[in-house]
Amino acid sequence: MDKDSRYNQIQDELTKLFKDVQPEQMQLANRIIQRIAFMHVTLEDLEEDIKANGTYEQTKTRPHKIRERPVVKTYNAMIKNYNATIKQLVNRLSTQKNDEADDELLVFLSKYR
């Protein structure tokens, strides 16, 4: 599946999870959902790269020295932001919907892990 299809699929699934949210809250939530979908697709791609190429590489200037690959640093920073953004999305919901949304969000996330 291409990136746009994956992005749209994740965005659609997240939007469905929050279909009962009040319209004014949903306007804000949609922006957050877009960020989550982007980060989710990017994280999947980064994970594939890390699986294929590992977390460390030998430096070109000093062959006996290894370093963490830049893609790993990017992944680590983005996963923190991804988790914070999901928390922000859940916090945008009304308090009565939080428990239900948390459960549905966990189900969604577990499908992609």
C-alpha positions as CSV (number, residue, x, y, z in Angstrom):
1,M,0.0,0.0,0.0
2,D,1.4,3.5,-0.9
3,K,2.0,6.2,1.7
4,D,-1.1,8.2,0.8
5,S,-3.4,5.1,1.1
6,R,-1.8,4.2,4.5
7,Y,-2.2,7.8,5.7
8,N,-5.8,8.0,4.6
9,Q,-6.6,4.6,6.2
10,I,-5.2,5.6,9.5
11,Q,-6.9,9.1,9.4
12,D,-10.2,7.5,8.5
13,E,-10.0,4.9,11.4
14,L,-9.1,7.6,13.9
15,T,-11.9,9.9,12.7
16,K,-14.4,7.0,13.1
17,L,-13.2,6.5,16.7
18,F,-14.2,10.0,17.5
19,K,-17.4,10.3,15.4
20,D,-19.5,11.1,18.5
21,V,-17.4,14.1,19.6
22,Q,-19.0,17.5,19.5
23,P,-18.3,19.4,16.2
24,E,-16.3,22.2,17.8
25,Q,-14.0,19.7,19.5
26,M,-13.8,17.6,16.3
27,Q,-12.4,20.6,14.3
28,L,-9.5,20.7,16.7
29,A,-9.2,16.9,16.8
30,N,-9.1,16.6,13.0
31,R,-5.8,18.6,13.0
32,I,-4.4,16.4,15.6
33,I,-5.6,13.3,13.7
34,Q,-3.8,14.5,10.6
35,R,-0.5,14.8,12.6
36,I,-1.0,11.4,14.1
37,A,-1.6,9.7,10.8
38,F,1.5,11.3,9.3
39,M,3.7,10.3,12.2
40,H,2.2,6.8,12.2
41,V,3.1,6.2,8.5
42,T,6.5,7.8,9.0
43,L,7.2,5.6,12.1
44,E,6.2,2.5,10.2
45,D,8.7,3.4,7.4
46,L,11.4,4.2,9.9
47,E,10.8,0.9,11.7
48,E,11.1,-1.0,8.4
49,D,14.4,0.7,7.8
50,I,15.7,-0.1,11.2
51,K,14.7,-3.7,10.9
52,A,16.4,-4.0,7.5
53,N,19.6,-2.0,8.3
54,G,20.0,-2.1,12.1
55,T,20.4,0.5,14.7
56,Y,24.2,1.1,14.4
57,E,26.6,1.6,11.5
58,Q,30.3,1.9,11.1
59,T,31.5,5.4,10.4
60,K,33.1,6.0,7.0
61,T,36.0,8.1,8.4
62,R,36.9,5.7,11.2
63,P,36.0,2.1,10.1
64,H,36.4,0.6,13.6
65,K,34.0,3.1,15.2
66,I,30.3,2.5,15.2
67,R,27.5,5.1,15.7
68,E,23.8,5.1,16.1
69,R,22.2,5.6,12.7
70,P,20.4,8.9,12.2
71,V,17.2,7.2,11.4
72,V,17.2,5.8,14.9
73,K,17.5,9.2,16.4
74,T,14.6,10.4,14.2
75,Y,12.5,7.4,15.2
76,N,13.1,7.9,18.9
77,A,12.2,11.6,18.8
78,M,9.1,11.0,16.7
79,I,7.8,8.2,18.8
80,K,7.8,10.5,21.8
81,N,6.0,13.1,19.9
82,Y,3.6,10.5,18.6
83,N,2.7,9.4,22.1
84,A,2.3,13.0,23.3
85,T,0.0,13.8,20.3
86,I,-2.2,10.8,21.0
87,K,-2.5,11.9,24.6
88,Q,-3.4,15.4,23.4
89,L,-6.1,14.0,21.1
90,V,-7.6,11.9,23.9
91,N,-7.5,15.0,26.2
92,R,-9.5,17.0,23.6
93,L,-12.5,14.7,24.1
94,S,-15.2,15.3,26.7
95,T,-14.5,13.7,30.0
96,Q,-17.4,11.3,29.6
97,K,-15.9,10.0,26.3
98,N,-12.3,9.6,27.6
99,D,-12.6,6.1,28.9
100,E,-14.3,4.8,25.8
101,A,-11.9,6.7,23.5
102,D,-8.9,5.4,25.4
103,D,-10.1,1.8,25.0
104,E,-10.8,2.3,21.3
105,L,-7.5,4.0,20.7
106,L,-5.6,1.2,22.4
107,V,-7.4,-1.3,20.1
108,F,-6.4,0.8,17.1
109,L,-2.8,1.1,18.2
110,S,-2.5,-2.6,18.9
111,K,-3.5,-3.4,15.3
112,Y,-0.4,-1.6,14.1
113,R,2.2,-2.8,16.5
